[in-house]
Amino acid sequence: MKIIAPSILSADFGNLNQDIDMINQSEAQWFHVDVMDGVFVPNISFGFPVMKSLQKRAEKTLDVHLMIVQPERYIEEFAKAGAHILTVHIEASTHLHRSLQQIKAAGMKAGVALNPHTPISSLMDVLEDVDLVCLMSVNPGFGGQKFIPNTLQKIKALKTEIESRGLNTLIEIDGGVTLDNAQSLFNAGADVLVAGNTVFSAENPKATISQLLALSK
């Protein structure tokens, strides 16, 4: 099954409930929630108050992506705030294996995100412990950036490794996803596409989500 995960970072925060309801009613299967601290990335997004609003209203999986330093400090809090999947950056996690175990112990699925410059080889010793790998296809911190083409090669290499080990690890792509490249990403082996501006700047966001999902077939 292929998954579309609209990024709440691109929603209208003046009408957040309206955008949450739109995703609830759409064919999207997940909400993607980007949490930034202004330290690991040059931007600050939102934290637990927005998470709690999502927890009350969202009817689908909350896929939370931590772009923060020392993410292990907040694992329990994000579990309480309703996260179903919690992804930490390999570049921000000194003790990655321990963090993955803590995420699972808190009742969530564990994800690892890699920045564009980080090779997938850095994951090889923990791949069996990971439910989702988020490959950043832009440099993290801001929406609306252009897709980095080398991501396609990383997807293919990672998919080959996952299949060779007989794993069910999902590959998620975050950044620069559009109607023009979605099919190529799915064909390369991506399972989950995070879409921000492509969805929320569209004249008909629900129809755009359906179009993105249709490109997986």
Buried (B, 14 or more C-beta within 10 A) or exposed (E): EBBBBBBBBBBEEEEBEEBBBBBEEBBBBBBBBBBBBEEBBEBEBBBBEBBEBBBEBBEBBBBBBBBBBBBBEBBBEBBBBBBBBBBBBBBBBEEBEEBBEBBBEBEBBBBBBBBBEBEBEEBEEBBEBBBBBBBBBBBBBEBEBEBBEEBBEBBBBBBEBBEEEEEEBBBBBBBBBBBEBBBBBBEBBBBBBBBBBBBBEBEEBBEBBBBBBEBBE
